């Protein structure tokens, strides 16, 4: 006769904990989809916590497949002013589809943020671009989204267009810190 294998103690509690976390997550997803909670833009602690949870969990990642909230395409580019007077353009893009989608998620997340957060994100991009191009004296960052008109506006003749959401120009800082970096 074979003895009945026993489960180690604590498995039920751990499974119950994970089930509760999953239910809470699904409840949050439902709240974000069917209420205005996902569009909270104030700076109070609760709204900041909601936006942080959305960003970290991917709950609201702008992959909206259902009308009327079809996600718009986004794009970001960098205009670099070179020392010889030329200006070159580099898009924030990738040949890899998954990386390109991640870039778009980052840009869309930045579009939902407040102006201060957008400036910090743009400053970090500017630092990277100026580091990649040591002959550039400044970089202008432009972020746009593709605005789709409603069906009624389309019937009235309005067509989709790229709308500028953010522009910022950042110059190179001169000093010992910039010279000492590898």
C-alpha positions in Angstrom: 0.0 0.0 0.0 1.4 3.4 -1.1 1.2 6.2 1.4 -0.7 9.3 0.3 1.9 12.0 -0.4 1.5 15.1 1.8 1.9 18.6 0.7 4.3 20.8 2.7 2.7 23.1 5.1 2.1 26.7 3.9 1.2 25.8 0.3 -2.4 26.7 0.8 -1.6 30.1 2.3 0.9 30.9 -0.4 -1.6 30.0 -3.1 -4.3 32.0 -1.4 -2.0 35.0 -1.2 -1.1 34.8 -5.0 -4.8 34.4 -5.8 -5.7 37.5 -3.8 -2.9 39.5 -5.5 -4.2 38.3 -8.9 -7.8 39.3 -8.0 -6.6 42.8 -6.8 -4.7 43.3 -10.0 -7.7 42.3 -12.2 -9.9 44.7 -10.2 -7.3 47.5 -10.8 -7.3 46.7 -14.5 -11.1 46.9 -14.5 -11.1 50.2 -12.6 -8.6 51.6 -15.1 -10.6 50.5 -18.1 -14.1 51.5 -17.0 -13.5 54.6 -14.8 -11.6 57.9 -15.1 -9.0 56.6 -12.6 -6.5 55.9 -15.4 -6.5 59.6 -16.4 -5.9 61.1 -13.0 -3.4 63.9 -13.5 -3.2 65.6 -10.1 0.0 65.6 -8.1 -1.5 64.2 -4.9 0.0 61.0 -3.4 -2.9 58.7 -4.5 -2.8 59.8 -8.1 1.0 59.5 -8.3 0.8 56.0 -6.8 -1.9 55.0 -9.4 0.3 56.3 -12.2 3.3 54.5 -10.8 1.4 51.2 -10.5 0.1 51.7 -14.1 3.6 52.2 -15.4 5.3 49.4 -13.5 2.7 46.8 -14.1 1.9 47.6 -17.7 -1.8 47.9 -16.9 -2.2 50.8 -19.1 0.2 50.5 -21.9 -1.7 52.2 -24.8 -2.4 49.0 -26.6 -6.1 49.9 -26.9 -7.9 47.7 -29.4 -11.4 48.8 -28.8 -13.1 52.0 -30.1 -13.6 54.8 -29.2 -10.2 55.0 -27.4 -7.9 53.7 -30.2 -4.4 54.5 -29.3 -2.5 57.0 -31.4 0.9 56.4 -32.8 3.8 58.4 -31.2 7.2 59.4 -32.4 10.2 61.2 -31.0 13.2 62.7 -32.8 16.3 64.6 -32.0 17.7 67.5 -34.0 21.4 67.8 -33.3 23.2 71.1 -34.0 26.8 70.2 -34.9 29.8 72.3 -34.5 30.3 72.9 -38.3 26.8 74.4 -38.5 24.9 71.4 -39.9 21.8 70.0 -38.2 21.2 66.2 -38.3 18.0 64.4 -37.3 18.0 61.1 -35.4 14.6 59.4 -34.7 14.0 57.4 -31.6 13.4 54.2 -33.5 14.6 50.6 -33.8 14.6 48.0 -36.6 13.5 45.5 -33.9 9.7 45.5 -33.6 9.7 44.7 -29.9 12.2 47.4 -29.1 10.3 49.9 -31.2 7.1 49.1 -29.3 8.9 49.6 -26.0 10.2 53.0 -27.2 6.6 54.0 -28.1 5.4 52.9 -24.7 8.1 55.1 -23.1 7.1 58.1 -25.2 3.4 57.5 -24.6 4.1 57.3 -20.9 6.0 60.6 -21.1 3.1 62.2 -22.9 0.7 61.3 -20.0 3.1 62.8 -17.5 3.2 66.3 -16.2 5.6 68.9 -17.7 8.3 68.5 -15.0 8.5 64.7 -15.6 8.6 65.3 -19.4 11.5 67.8 -18.9 13.4 65.2 -16.8 12.9 62.5 -19.4 13.9 64.9 -22.2 17.0 65.9 -20.3 18.1 62.3 -20.0 17.5 61.8 -23.7 19.5 65.0 -24.4 22.4 63.8 -22.3 22.5 60.5 -24.1 22.4 62.2 -27.5 25.1 64.7 -26.6 27.2 61.9 -25.3 26.8 59.9 -28.5 27.6 63.0 -30.6 30.5 64.8 -29.0 30.6 67.4 -31.8 27.0 68.5 -31.2 26.5 71.7 -29.2 22.8 71.3 -28.6 19.9 69.0 -29.2 16.2 69.7 -29.7 13.8 67.0 -28.8 10.4 66.8 -30.5 7.6 64.4 -29.5 4.5 64.0 -31.6 1.4 61.9 -31.6 -0.8 60.9 -34.6 -4.2 62.3 -33.9 -7.1 60.3 -35.4 -10.3 62.3 -35.9 -13.7 60.9 -34.8 -15.9 59.2 -37.5 -18.1 62.4 -37.6 -15.0 64.6 -38.1 -13.7 62.3 -40.8 -17.0 62.5 -42.6 -16.8 66.3 -42.4 -13.4 66.2 -44.1 -10.9 66.2 -41.2 -7.9 64.0 -41.7 -5.4 62.5 -39.3 -2.4 64.7 -38.4 0.8 64.7 -36.4 0.4 67.0 -33.3 3.4 68.2 -31.4 3.2 67.5 -27.7 6.6 68.3 -26.5 9.7 70.3 -27.7 12.7 71.1 -25.7 16.2 72.4 -26.5 19.2 71.4 -24.4 22.7 72.7 -24.7 26.0 71.1 -23.8 27.4 72.1 -20.4 31.0 72.9 -20.5 33.2 72.1 -17.5 35.5 69.7 -15.9 32.8 67.0 -15.4 32.1 66.9 -19.1 35.8 66.7 -19.9 36.6 63.9 -17.4 33.9 61.5 -18.6 35.1 58.6 -20.7 
